[in-house]
Amino acid sequence: MDSFKEDKTQKIYLLPAGDINTEFFTRLAICLEERFLYKVKIMNSMPMPPQAYNIIKKQYFTNTIMERMKRIMPRDAKFLIGVADVDIYLTSLNFVFGQAIAEDRMALISIYRLHPEFYGEAGDDDLLFTRILKEATHELGHLMGSKHCFNNQCIMYFSNSIFDTDRKGTLFCSECEKKIKKHAFGV
């Protein structure tokens, strides 16, 4: 993404949502700045809205969380990325790793199912961070106008499972990169 133009007036904001370990946020901000050439700022944590919790599913409804995010979105935000460590779902899907709403310029990712421990594996901070970076990049791709890609190595490939997330790369394929540049920067 070496030809993206930096916009010094707008920023990408990372929003810790709920009870989440924020140790990796600085590293994530640096990686996203290098990749997208926007300044990335980390906001103070937002409490998880209790009404988002579905007691039957034992999961949080993404739309309710994102409604709360919308109310606190900074004025100079190009994009807002919420990051939560709870299991999230959409009406039509049992779970999601993330959701983006392009018209609201915001996305929510969950690291809950990105933890190796969720799959009975030993903890691995590097693997967890790689998965988080992939999901954040994927959702930012949606915010910048890209749809899901059929190339299973592209970051925009739909992850139906953690195996899809682990298999795909960390970068946009050339076609998705062109779409993002055209949509976001008119290039």
HELIX and SHEET records of a PDB file:
HELIX    1   1 PHE A   25  PHE A   36  1                                  12    
HELIX    2   2 PRO A   50  ALA A   52  5                                   3    
HELIX    3   3 THR A   62  ARG A   71  1                                  10    
HELIX    4   4 ALA A  102  ASP A  104  5                                   3    
HELIX    5   5 TYR A  112  LEU A  114  5                                   3    
HELIX    6   6 PRO A  116  TYR A  119  5                                   4    
HELIX    7   7 ASP A  125  LEU A  143  1                                  19    
HELIX    8   8 ILE A  162  ARG A  167  1                                   6    
HELIX    9   9 SER A  174  PHE A  185  1                                  12    
SHEET    1   A 5 LYS A  39  ILE A  42  0                                        
SHEET    2   A 5 LYS A  11  ALA A  17  1                                        
SHEET    3   A 5 ALA A  77  ALA A  84  1                                        
SHEET    4   A 5 MET A 106  SER A 110  1                                        
SHEET    5   A 5 GLY A  98  ILE A 101 -1                                        
SHEET    1   B 4 TYR A  53  ASN A  54  0                                        
SHEET    2   B 4 GLN A  59  PHE A  61 -1                                        
SHEET    3   B 4 ILE A  88  LEU A  90  1                                        
SHEET    4   B 4 LEU A  93  VAL A  96 -1                                        
END                                                                             
